[in-house]
Amino acid sequence: MRLPNASLSALLLACALAPLSLLVRAQDEPAAEPAAEEAAAEGEAAASPEAAAPAVTPRASEMAVRAVNNPLLKVVSTGKRFVAVGARGHILVSADAKDWKQVAAPVDALLTSVTFADAEHGWAVGHDASILATTDGGSTWTLQNFQPDLGKPLFDVLFFDPQNGLAVGAYGLMLATHDGGASWAQVAANAVTGEERHINAMARLGDGSLMVVGEAGLIGVSRDRGETWTKVAGPYESSLFCVIAAGNKGALIGGLRGNSFFTADVEGGHWKKIDTGTDQSLFGIAALPGDRIAMVGLNATLLIFDAAGKTRQVPISDRSGNKQTDTLSWLLPTRDGSVLLVGDAGVQRLDAAKF
């Protein structure tokens, strides 16, 4: 499956509002109808027990002149550079968060998330259950997993070290590796995957536990790096898209219609609803200096939560000075106090003065 000409907002909301298979379709031109004789021959072949559909092979991402302005879903720092991923397999790298360069990628599927275990070893995941890996800080990438027939996109990936990692996605898909991605295997059915809910995001809590959030208010916790899971009662019955650790056992989560909640103990419950002041769905979350949290979402929503519990919205303008309405999917603070935003409009950099 390949990315259609759709906005990120539709793709991000797909896991809550409709089956992803309805929103993702091949971009390839339809093949011309075969001649009658060829059609008859193909019909006979299809009826034969030995006949099998040809395997779908990955197609490399095309290099785009203005890839920096094309839709992107996630941006991270390796410690040495910045790496962003998004539409049509695009992967961009930057040394200074200002000048970006697209690098070659072995698939043109939508890439939804990226993570690094250290400055050199990183992984990106996306549609077609694609998993890409780099061992040189994002300069070159190889394909580790590609299962388009599975019909289950991957939404997030996390590595504990360069050998052990976990990838999660649609309909309860959960893959694990213990050899740096040389092999990936589905995790046995558990309390989190059993209902086949979309698993949208992961985070490591302060005590080292692993937490996932997803469709229909799904929250799960693992104390053994994803080997076993406990389903936790949550405060919200619709989709959750982002999560960040808070303190030793706590977390802050965000989801549909501006809903956000905080707890000091995920397994203990006692969630507190955060007054976000918006009904725009929230997709990305990050910690800012000064004990602040930022969240981004639909219609260029950018929220700042301070230590006193106050919330404010930061307006974002487009290149013409008009209020921006593009979906924002993720954000990342930089060392100089500025913040990188990625979404429908590609990658943007907001000056520290905005915060």
C-alpha positions, 0 to 999 in steps of 0.5 A: 500500500502506498500513500494517497494524496490525503492530509496528515489529519485524515491519516492520523485520525484514521486509527480512531474514525475508520479502518486504515485500509479505507484511507490508504490505497495504491497510487499506481496507475490501473493496468490496461485491460488485457486482450481477450486471449490474455484475460482467458489465460489469466483466468485459467491461471487464477483457477489453478491451485498452483497459481499464487499472487506475485509477491509485492516488492518494496519500491524505493522512495523518490527524491523530492526537490522540496521534501522539507515542505512535504508532510512529515510525522516525526522528528527526533534528535540523535545527539549529533543531528536531527532526523525526520520521517514522513510521506512517501518514505521521505527521510530528512536529516539536518546538523543544525535544524535549519538546513535539511537534506533528504536521504535515500530510503528503501520504501515509499510507504508512509513513515510514521515514527523514528527512534534512535538507541544511540547516535548511530543506531536508529529505526523508522517504521510505517505503513506496509509494516515497514521497518527501516534501520540505520547504523550511521546516524541516518545517512543510509537506511536498510529494510528490515521488515516489509509485509504489505499483505498484512494490512497493518501499519506500524505507528511507533517504535522504541529501542531499549538498546541497539539490540532490543526493541519493540514496534506497535501499530494497527489492530494490535500489531506488536513486533519485537526484536532481540538482535538489532532488527535482523529478525522481527517476530510478533509478540504473543497475544496479550492483554494489550493486543488481544482486542486488536485495538490500534496501538498508537504510541509508546513511552518509557516511564520514569521507573523504566516501565513501558507504556502504550496508548491507543484506540478506545482509551487503550492503556497498557503497561509492561515491566519487562520490556514488552514480554508481558503486559497489564491493561490499565483502566484509563480516563477516556474511552476514545482514541489516545495518540500521545504519551510522555512520562511524568515523574517516576510512575506518572504520565501525561496523555493526549487524544481526540478532541483536545482531551488530555489527562495526567496521573502521578501513578499510571497503574494506580489510576486517579487521572486528572483531566487537563483543561486544554482550552481546545477541541482539536485532536492532539497528536504530539507531545514533548517536554520543554525547559522550565518544567513545561510540556508542549502538545501539537495537533489539528489546525496548527494547535500548539499548547504550552502547559506550565508548572503551575497548571496554566495552559496557553496556545501559541499562534503559528503563522504561515509564510504569508503571515496568515494564521496557519491551519496545517495539521501538526504531528510532532514537535522537538525542542532544540538546545538553543531554545527553539522548537521544531514542528513537523506536520502537513507543511513539512518541518518548521522552526519556531524561535525561542521567543515564542516560548 
